[in-house]
Amino acid sequence: MNPSYAKYLAWLGCFVLVLTALLHTTGFSEASKVANIDGTNPFVAFFIEPLWLLPVWNWLIVSLLAGILTIKQHRQNAILLTIISLIPLANAATLFIFTGPFVGGFALLIAGSLFATSGFMSLREVNQSLSDKK
């Protein structure tokens, strides 16, 4: 296997996650409308806007970290990328549990799976190159 394949998978995961964040951001105006409706529960009005934006920052930071971890192929980077893949996978699981099949959940599942696959492939490549040196 070519190590660059793992890098390309991670970059594809970054693209999917950034695209998901951008699409989620487009719904912010609708969330703001809900917060500003007369008679809206004060708890909902106060928290809906920041709670709408929190996952966007989460996904952008995860995407940035995943991209940085693919710059150099090291064992630690591969392990960290595999661990980081759990964030979008956990987000996807939460969406599937509470909303059922949903396009955002599938996007997070795809991004997390791409990160996990990339991490495992990179780890295999690093281990293989280390064993070849012995």
ABEGO torsion letter per residue (X at the ends): XBAAAAAAAAAAAAAAAAAAAAAAAAAAAAAAAAAABBGBBAAAAAAAAAAAAAAAAAAAAAAAAAAAAAABBBAAAAAAAAAAAAAAAAAAAAAAAAAEBBAAAAAAAAAAAAAAAAAAAAAAAAAAAAAAAX
